[in-house]
Amino acid sequence: MPYRLIATDLDGTLLDQHHAVTPLTAQTLQALQARGVALALATGRHYRDVREVREALAVPAYLISSNGARVHGLDDELIFGLDIEAELVREISRPAFSDGVAMHYFLDDGWLANGRSPLLDALIPGDTPPYAVMDLRGHDGEGVYKVLYVAPHEHLLQLEAELRARFGDRLYITFSLDFCLEVMAAGVSKGGALKLVLARLGLEAGACIAFGDGQNDIELLQAAGHPRLMGNAHARLRQALPDAPRIYHHADSGMARHLREAFGL
């Protein structure tokens, strides 16, 4: 058995171009689970969203959500959680940072936003968003573990530079998509979360194969012994891991196809 743990991003990696689980992907992971291979799903999405993907796969999985700000076990027990300091949440929500963007807060008991954005809503099935719209200016910042800014990429590149200059040592800042800039507490990353899962399973990094396509997958792939870049991988990810093999495109069940070859399915 070449690997004992599969760690994978969701959008642009495990999921297809419609952000859905393909039958080939579900069948492949079910077959590998039957062989005793563990699975960790690692994403910037909210914990509730990741549970839905796990249900669609019909495979037990560790859940690394909000880029590692939350880690849940196979029975949904909380393994790790780290919030952004409430004072920092309030600071990065000031108009200097929030003007011109749709701003979102991730909390354990919900997902809040100061407004709807066509950019993000285009990814959400149905007409009802999974977040509640409200005025966040009066929020005290308690219990927030991710702040998401949604806006055109050029605007977010400027915002990223400003946030890094002011708070770079106190926050983890990354892109999940070109129009989604995500902010978590310093010390949070998918890679750190993967190390917790490996330790829980008693495995070394060499037992793990990991897949990703985006900038928020850099630490995840660096923490795995066998990193794999999707054919559609972002330029920043390719630059960070220039020696990692590139595989198939996510729209063609690329991760599943690679695993079937690796395991001889």
C-alpha positions, 0 to 999 in steps of 0.5 A: 500500500503506497500511502496511508492518508489522502489529504485533499483540497476541495474546490479546484481539486477534489470537486469538479468545475461545478463544485460537485463530487463526481461518481468516479471520485466517490467510488475511488475514495470508497474503494481506498477506504475499504483498503484502510486508507484514511482521508482528510478534507482540507478547505477554506470552506465552513465546517458545515459545507465540508460535512456535506461534501463528506456525506456526498463521498460517503466516506469517513474523513477528518475535516480541516475547515476554514484553512485549518482554523477548525479541525474535526475528527471522524465523529465530528469531535473538535480536535483543534480550534483557533479564533482571531483575537476579537480586537483584531477582527474589529480592526480589520473590519474598519472601513479602511479595509472593508470598503468596496468588499463583501465581508464575511465572518465565520463562527461556529454557530453561523456564517455572517456577511455584510452583504451579498456578492454576485462573485461568491453567490455564483458558486452557491447552488439555489437562491438562498445563501448559506450565510445571514446578511447583517450589519457587522459594524456593531459585531464585537469580534468574539468567536470569529475564526475567519474573515473573508473579503470578496471583491475583484482580484485587483482590489484584493491584491492591494488589500492583501498588501495593506493587511500584510504590512499592518498585521502580517505577524499576527494573522494568516492571510491567503487567497482561496480564489482570486476573488476570495481573500481569507484571514485567520489567526497566526498559526493557522494553516492547512499544513499545521492541521494536517500535521495534527491529523498525522499525529493523531493517526500515528503516521509520518509525513511520508505516509501521506499523499496530498492534492491541491490547486490554490494558494491556500494549499501551499502549507498543506502540500509542504506538510505532506511527503507526497505533494501533487499539484492539479493540472489547473494549479495556481501560479503561486502554488506552482512557484512554491512547490516547483518540484511537485508533480502536476497531475490531471485537471480537476474537471476530469476527476483528476485526483481520482484518476491519479489515485487509481493509477497509484493504487492500481485500481 
